[in-house]
Amino acid sequence: MNSWDCFDTLIARLYYYPKTVFDEVGRRIGDPDFRTKRVRAEKESNKTYDDIYARLPGVDPQVELDVELEHNFGINENIIQVKDGDLILSDMYLPADFIMKMLRNVGMCADVDIIVTPNGKKKGWIWDEVKSKYNIENHYGDNKKSDVLSAQANGVNGVHYTNFELNDTERMVYKHDKQLGLWMRCTRLQCPFNDERHIKFWNDQANINLPVLALATLELPNTPIAFSYRDCYNWQKIYEAMTGKQGYRLDVSRKMYLEPNEHFKKYMKFVKEIGATIVDMQGKGRSILSFYDGKPPNTLYIGGKTPDYITQLVQYNTKSMEKHNCYEEGPVVDFDEHGAVRGVNDHPSDVADIHKKAGQAATRYIDKFKFKPNKELLLELVKMYDTKNFTNKNVSWAKYN
């Protein structure tokens, strides 16, 4: 069996630092000095939750528990490794039953025991008790002193976990936009896969594609937005989650723009009727210009080689952008009275599934973050589509192009 630390090993906080929870409690109770009071109360207490709040008269301790539940998410690469019979071993002020509630809340299903002390791992006194009851092979945790050195000093193999920290890309973004960098980390750590290939595809989404779509959303005009399918599936979801507005799915393809039938022409009327802006990843825009006889509606691409009638967010062209936005259905090859007729899907099904699930993970907590417009940062991230460090650049995509 194995034992596991909890915080920053199985559970992470949205805003990285533990005391950000106290800031949110202060906002909810209307006390801008609550963080200072909370830290002082913990220092003066016996490090149990009840004693901490006994030193904060008039403050409802349930508020902090509510914030903890809302501001924590699962580190899935570790949660999926926890097995029945394992042990959760945490130095923490929160009660054991509440920590278990948090673990269940983020999806941990294993049947485990839990031991919570104020400083048992840090001081080393808990290990004799643990070893007398459990046969621990490895203890996993983020704290070098408490989870590794203390464990090893007491005859338990301590394994240091560091992936909870901001990685290089997230740290770079964090310098420009703290909230965006933290959201990228949050998305990365929710990866539900445990094989190297799928993890790399997921990380591409968390650290390049989804932040590109979020920054691009901040540049969209205040009109209805028609998202070109297939490439814009995740962009529409990000847009709707960030803005609270409805996006419009636009079932189009180069073939239908260039060889439209009456059903497609009828379908496309809604774009101009509602005054929508057509958006897409990138391109040259010739097929749209042809379909609209030289008078297209407002059209916006993130990148590509565009003519003057198309708004381009960044001056950069890369095929990898489209490869980072796979979809589970085939391209539109025809239109009939029922709508779009799709051909055989030429996107790898496992990659399309990863892209969809990563988008779902990203939007799960996106309302907790607020991003800042930054076209320079957007360009830097778009350029990363073409760096050799990211998976999609080096994958052979049969029939994709």
C-alpha positions in Angstrom: 0.0 0.0 0.0 1.0 3.7 -0.4 0.3 6.7 1.7 -0.5 10.1 0.2 -0.2 13.7 1.3 -3.4 15.6 0.5 -2.9 19.3 -0.4 -0.8 20.0 -3.5 -0.5 16.2 -4.0 -4.2 15.1 -4.4 -5.9 18.5 -4.2 -4.7 21.9 -5.4 -6.1 25.4 -4.8 -7.3 27.4 -7.8 -5.0 30.4 -6.8 -2.0 28.3 -5.9 -1.3 29.9 -2.5 -3.2 28.5 0.6 -3.9 32.0 2.1 -5.9 33.0 -1.0 -8.7 31.1 0.7 -8.6 33.5 3.6 -8.8 36.5 1.1 -12.0 35.1 -0.3 -13.5 34.5 3.2 -12.7 38.1 4.0 -14.5 39.3 0.9 -17.6 37.2 1.7 -17.8 38.4 5.3 -16.9 42.0 4.4 -13.7 42.1 6.4 -10.6 43.3 4.4 -8.4 42.4 7.4 -9.6 38.9 7.8 -6.4 37.3 6.3 -4.2 38.9 8.9 -6.6 37.9 11.7 -6.9 34.4 10.4 -3.1 33.9 10.2 -2.6 35.3 13.7 -5.4 33.1 15.1 -3.7 30.0 13.7 -0.3 30.9 15.1 -1.8 31.4 18.6 -3.9 28.2 18.4 -3.2 24.5 18.9 -3.5 24.2 15.1 -6.9 22.6 15.1 -9.8 24.2 13.2 -12.0 24.5 16.3 -9.3 26.3 18.3 -8.5 28.6 15.4 -12.0 29.8 15.1 -12.4 30.1 18.9 -10.0 33.0 18.4 -12.1 34.6 15.7 -15.3 35.5 17.6 -18.3 36.4 15.4 -16.9 34.7 12.3 -18.9 31.7 11.0 -16.3 28.8 10.5 -18.6 27.3 7.8 -17.7 30.1 5.4 -14.1 29.0 5.2 -15.2 25.4 4.6 -17.5 26.5 1.8 -14.7 28.4 0.2 -12.3 25.5 0.5 -14.8 23.2 -1.4 -15.2 25.8 -4.1 -11.6 26.7 -4.5 -10.0 23.3 -4.7 -9.7 20.8 -7.6 -8.3 17.4 -8.0 -4.7 16.6 -9.2 -5.9 13.7 -11.3 -2.6 12.2 -12.2 -2.3 11.2 -8.5 -5.9 10.7 -7.7 -6.1 7.9 -10.3 -3.2 6.1 -8.6 -4.8 6.0 -5.2 -6.0 2.4 -4.5 -8.3 0.8 -2.0 -6.5 0.3 1.2 -4.1 3.3 0.8 -3.7 5.9 3.5 -4.2 9.7 3.3 -1.7 11.3 5.7 -1.9 15.1 6.1 -0.5 17.8 8.4 -3.5 20.1 8.3 -5.8 22.2 10.6 -9.0 21.0 8.7 -10.9 18.1 10.3 -10.3 14.7 8.8 -13.9 14.1 7.8 -14.0 17.4 5.9 -10.7 16.6 4.1 -12.3 13.3 3.0 -15.4 15.2 1.8 -13.0 17.4 -0.3 -11.4 14.4 -1.8 -14.7 12.8 -2.7 -15.8 16.2 -4.1 -12.9 16.2 -6.6 -13.6 12.6 -7.6 -11.4 10.3 -5.5 -13.4 7.1 -5.1 -10.9 4.7 -3.5 -11.7 3.2 -0.1 -8.9 4.7 2.1 -8.1 5.6 5.7 -7.1 9.1 6.7 -5.0 10.5 9.5 -4.8 14.2 10.0 -2.5 15.9 12.6 -1.3 19.4 13.1 2.4 18.5 12.6 2.9 14.8 12.8 4.8 14.5 9.5 6.8 17.7 10.0 7.9 16.7 13.5 8.2 13.0 12.6 6.2 11.6 15.5 3.4 10.2 13.4 5.5 7.6 11.6 5.8 5.1 14.4 2.0 5.0 14.7 1.6 4.7 11.0 4.1 1.9 10.6 2.5 0.0 13.5 -0.8 -0.2 11.6 0.1 0.0 8.0 2.7 -1.6 5.7 3.7 1.5 3.7 5.7 1.0 0.5 5.9 4.7 -0.5 4.7 8.0 0.8 3.9 10.6 -1.9 3.9 14.3 -1.1 4.8 17.8 -2.2 6.7 19.0 1.0 10.4 18.0 0.8 10.8 18.2 4.6 7.5 16.7 5.8 6.8 14.2 3.1 10.3 13.1 2.0 13.0 13.8 4.6 10.8 13.1 7.6 9.5 9.9 6.0 13.0 8.6 5.0 14.3 9.4 8.5 11.7 7.1 9.9 12.2 4.2 7.5 9.5 5.1 4.9 10.4 5.8 1.2 9.3 9.4 0.6 8.6 10.4 -3.0 8.7 14.1 -3.8 5.8 15.4 -6.0 6.4 18.7 -7.7 4.0 18.9 -10.7 1.6 21.0 -8.7 4.0 24.0 -9.2 3.7 26.3 -12.2 5.7 24.9 -15.1 7.9 27.1 -17.4 5.1 28.1 -19.8 2.6 28.9 -17.0 5.3 30.9 -15.1 6.0 32.9 -18.3 2.3 33.7 -18.7 1.9 34.4 -14.9 4.3 37.3 -15.2 1.9 38.9 -17.7 -1.4 37.7 -16.3 -1.5 35.9 -13.0 -5.1 34.6 -13.4 -4.4 33.2 -16.9 -1.3 31.4 -15.7 -3.2 29.9 -12.8 -6.1 28.8 -15.0 -3.6 27.0 -17.3 -2.1 25.2 -14.3 -5.6 24.2 -13.1 -6.5 22.8 -16.5 -3.2 20.9 -16.8 -3.5 19.2 -13.4 -7.0 17.9 -14.2 -5.6 15.6 -16.8 -7.4 12.2 -16.5 -4.9 10.2 -18.5 -1.9 8.3 -17.2 0.0 7.4 -20.4 2.7 9.7 -21.7 1.3 10.3 -25.2 -2.2 11.4 -24.0 -0.7 13.5 -21.2 1.4 15.4 -23.8 -1.7 16.1 -25.9 -3.6 17.3 -22.8 -0.7 19.6 -21.8 -0.7 21.1 -25.3 -4.3 22.1 -24.7 -3.7 23.5 -21.2 -0.5 25.4 -22.0 -1.1 26.6 -25.6 -4.4 26.1 -27.3 -7.0 26.9 -24.6 -5.2 30.1 -23.4 -5.0 31.2 -27.1 -8.8 30.7 -27.3 -9.3 32.6 -24.0 -7.2 35.6 -25.1 -8.8 35.6 -28.6 -12.2 35.7 -26.9 -11.2 39.0 -25.2 -10.6 40.5 -28.7 -14.0 39.6 -30.2 -16.4 42.4 -31.1 -19.7 43.0 -29.4 -21.8 41.3 -32.0 -23.3 37.8 -32.2 -20.4 35.4 -32.9 -20.8 32.5 -35.4 -18.1 29.9 -34.8 -16.9 27.9 -37.8 -17.2 24.2 -37.2 -15.2 22.0 -36.9 -12.2 23.9 -35.7 -14.0 26.3 -33.3 -15.8 23.7 -31.1 -13.7 24.5 -28.0 -13.5 28.2 -28.8 -17.3 28.5 -28.7 -17.4 26.7 -25.3 -14.6 29.0 -23.9 -16.4 32.1 -25.3 -19.8 31.1 -23.7 -18.2 30.3 -20.4 -16.2 33.6 -20.3 -18.9 35.9 -21.5 -22.2 34.3 -20.5 -23.4 35.0 -24.1 -24.7 32.5 -26.6 -22.4 31.6 -29.5 -23.7 30.3 -32.8 -22.5 27.1 -34.3 -21.7 27.6 -38.0 -21.6 24.3 -39.9 -19.4 25.2 -42.9 -16.5 23.9 -44.9 -14.4 25.2 -47.8 -16.3 22.8 -50.1 -19.7 24.2 -49.2 -18.5 27.8 -49.5 -17.2 27.1 -53.0 -20.0 24.8 -54.1 -23.1 25.9 -52.2 -26.5 24.4 -52.9 -29.8 25.9 -52.1 -30.1 24.2 -48.7 -26.7 25.7 -47.7 -27.6 29.1 -49.0 -30.8 29.1 -47.0 -29.0 27.9 -43.9 -26.4 30.7 -44.1 -29.0 33.5 -44.2 -29.1 33.7 -40.5 -25.5 35.1 -40.3 -26.4 38.4 -41.9 -29.9 38.4 -40.4 -28.5 38.5 -36.8 -25.5 40.7 -37.7 -23.0 38.0 -36.7 -19.3 38.0 -37.0 -17.9 34.8 -38.5 -14.8 33.6 -36.7 -12.3 30.8 -37.5 -8.8 29.8 -36.5 -7.0 31.0 -39.6 -7.0 30.9 -43.4 -6.9 33.1 -46.5 -10.7 33.8 -46.6 -11.1 33.3 -50.4 -13.9 30.8 -50.0 -16.0 33.1 -47.8 -15.4 36.0 -50.3 -16.5 33.8 -53.1 -19.7 32.6 -51.3 -20.7 36.2 -50.5 -20.0 37.6 -53.9 -17.3 39.8 -52.6 -19.4 41.3 -49.8 -18.8 39.0 -46.7 -20.1 39.9 -43.2 -17.7 40.8 -40.5 -15.1 38.0 -40.4 -12.3 37.4 -37.9 -9.4 34.9 -37.8 -6.9 34.4 -35.0 -4.0 34.1 -37.5 -3.2 33.1 -41.0 -2.6 35.0 -44.2 -5.7 37.1 -44.5 -6.9 39.9 -46.9 -8.0 43.3 -45.7 -11.7 42.3 -45.4 -10.8 39.8 -42.6 -9.8 41.0 -39.1 -6.6 39.1 -38.0 -5.7 39.1 -34.3 -2.0 38.1 -34.8 0.3 38.2 -37.7 1.3 34.6 -37.8 0.4 31.5 -39.8 0.7 27.9 -38.6 -1.1 24.7 -39.6 -0.6 23.5 -36.1 -3.3 25.7 -34.8 -5.9 23.6 -36.6 -4.3 20.4 -35.5 -4.8 21.5 -31.9 -8.6 21.8 -32.5 -9.8 18.4 -33.5 -13.4 17.4 -33.5 -15.2 14.1 -33.1 -17.3 14.5 -36.3 -16.3 14.6 -40.0 -16.2 17.6 -42.3 -19.3 19.0 -43.9 -19.5 17.5 -47.4 -23.1 18.4 -48.4 -26.3 20.0 -47.2 -29.8 18.7 -47.4 -33.2 19.7 -46.0 -32.2 18.3 -42.6 -28.9 20.3 -42.4 -25.3 19.4 -42.7 -24.1 16.1 -44.1 -20.8 15.0 -42.7 -18.2 12.8 -44.3 -15.8 10.4 -42.6 -13.9 12.0 -39.7 -10.2 12.4 -40.6 -9.2 13.6 -37.1 -7.7 11.0 -34.8 -10.5 9.9 -32.5 -8.4 9.7 -29.3 -6.9 13.2 -29.9 -10.4 14.6 -30.6 -11.5 13.1 -27.3 -8.6 14.6 -25.4 -9.3 18.0 -26.9 -13.0 17.8 -25.9 -12.3 16.7 -22.4 -9.6 19.3 -21.9 -12.0 22.0 -23.0 -14.6 20.7 -20.5 -12.0 20.8 -17.7 -10.9 24.3 -18.6 -14.5 25.7 -18.6 -15.3 23.9 -15.3 -13.5 26.6 -13.3 -13.1 29.4 -15.8 -15.7 31.6 -14.0 -13.3 31.8 -11.0 -10.7 33.6 -13.1 -10.6 37.0 -14.9 -8.1 37.4 -17.8 -6.7 40.6 -19.3 -6.6 41.4 -23.0 -3.0 41.0 -24.3 -2.3 40.7 -28.0 1.4 40.5 -27.4 1.0 37.5 -25.1 -1.5 36.0 -27.6 1.1 36.1 -30.3 3.7 34.5 -28.1 1.4 31.6 -27.4 0.4 31.2 -31.0 4.1 30.9 -32.0 4.4 28.1 -29.5 2.2 25.9 -31.7 5.3 25.5 -33.9 7.9 24.8 -31.2 9.3 21.3 -31.2 8.6 20.9 -27.5 4.9 20.4 -28.1 3.4 17.1 -29.2 1.1 18.0 -32.1 4.0 19.5 -34.1 5.6 16.1 -34.5 2.6 13.9 -35.0 1.8 12.3 -38.4 -1.8 13.0 -39.2 -3.0 10.7 -41.9 -5.4 12.4 -44.3 -5.5 15.5 -42.1 -4.2 18.0 -44.6 
